[in-house]
């Protein structure tokens, strides 16, 4: 069933399990972390709280499903497994179970040992794994893999917003050129994002660290890179390397779908263009479209050849969402109409009997009539769910919404560090987030004229927005307007990054978008909301 080959990884040393969220790298930074290795292997070797027997140690890629007693290949070995665990004097809260795991499309049976309780950080995980592997081999179960985790201390690092006033952010801004030089020298084009965040298990214990997202399976001497960054870029104290991982609109006849950011009016060269503003990838035709390479280089704008402008037709809602959405809207409108008919009939009967309608009935009727309008209006402030509103933990400032839900969006703004913001996307609807205190550095592929660029030297800085409660974005939310608490359109979503638990958004601030329009259209540009 499994195509994995059991491997023996070096065992973590004894640990007292300190609460530091910076991955306890000092516990394992010896000769076993030096030299060239893949990013996944380095992350495994620098974490003392997980020991495994299979080849891909990335815990995010491993999907587990519990087995019934009948399916358990070790059901006759439980007493012997307990005996092995007892030999290692595990804390009383520890347990084991058998799961069916999926890893990169392949399946394997996995014996999972979860160590928990007092002194769990003192237990050596490697010897437990080795003894269990030996037991399984004795009973012809060598295809069964083993994972031993100190569940009290093991976690995959998550990202949380860092304040612009934090010392690491200030050092990052002052040392950015040196960081860029070291990163280019060591990683070339194998990185995607670089930015300081708070990193840890949760927002309470997270600590400042410089985070670099790198492409999966990238090989280099990670220990050396980290050592140079820590020693040469003061006061960088820790570095994390992490592997990559409104209305619906789409292209007619295509399977793509994204979010219509909003409606705008663009004035350029004494001409007015009315349309929608969204992320380019939302209206990118799926390969092998004959013009997809040209669109990737030059985008689509009023200066594009007419043949380029007319080769695709954008429709809303996207085909993939239309059937469900139409049925849902029709159902809600039918319900509204039925309720309106009932209220109207009730009011008319009261009048026929010479009785004045109750004020509450008339008010309900007006509310229902107003509700219908929400299906047919353009740029409006959305209703923000209670669990998406800012808290003192998610924002340094107490936010009050000056613009009530339903009011038209009238002005543009700009993204700012530590700012609370919201977006309305096709997938996750309305979510709240906080702009990280430092802008992240990303690589770009083409310049403003569509020319290939040297990815080692061309970069852009954008805001990362982390959700206040769950993911800020999901697939399909690209292209959404990002609004500040007063309803100003401050940015545009164009990408996402994994924050350890959920997807965070990557957004360009509106002033940068307008500047790029000026460069693209080679002249003065004014933009307003329709």
Order of alpha helices (4+ residues) and beta strands (2+ residues): beta-alpha-beta-beta-alpha-beta-beta-alpha-beta-beta-alpha-alpha-beta-beta-beta-alpha-beta-beta-beta-beta-beta-alpha-alpha-beta-alpha-alpha-beta-beta-beta-beta-beta-beta-beta-alpha-beta
